[in-house]
Amino acid sequence: MCEPTVLAGGDGWGTVGDSLSSQRLRGAWKALHPNADDAFDIDDELHADELACHLLERFRSAGDAEAFALLFELTRPRLLRLAAQLLDTTHDDDRAEALVVTMMRAMHRDGRAAPPRLSGFSVLAVGRMRGLLPNPGPGRPHRLHGSLLARSA
């Protein structure tokens, strides 16, 4: 189970246009909420995190490769910004891209090894990326440290 979480200071996840992938993302949202009248809004952090959690669960429970591909597409812009914050660099830095790709490869490799309850995809992703970084030393936390992860009401 994954609970949508808002990352404090968030500035959106990305953009969903009229491409085939955006149609698939909207289709995944509709499958998750078949009776809901609201459309998927990529700029709504709760929508994006809820869909990310759903896609991750689909991948973990059934090995759904399409779900994992959609998860990466949905979360990549946000993950690049988070990785840049962790590395204290810009989102277009090759190191941020490498950290995101390495984290997603590790998630794919680990496959079905999931914690019983996730507190949101953003929280999971930040934790996984932090685990890939070298320890900054005693008393020197990674940039995204402390209570920057705010639980939504």
HELIX and SHEET records of a PDB file:
HELIX    1   1 LEU A   20  LEU A   32  1                                  13    
HELIX    2   2 GLU A   45  ALA A   62  1                                  18    
HELIX    3   3 ALA A   65  LEU A   87  1                                  23    
HELIX    4   4 ASP A   94  ASP A  110  1                                  17    
HELIX    5   5 PHE A  121  LEU A  132  1                                  12    
SHEET    1   A 2 VAL A   6  LEU A   7  0                                        
SHEET    2   A 2 LEU A 149  ALA A 150 -1                                        
END                                                                             
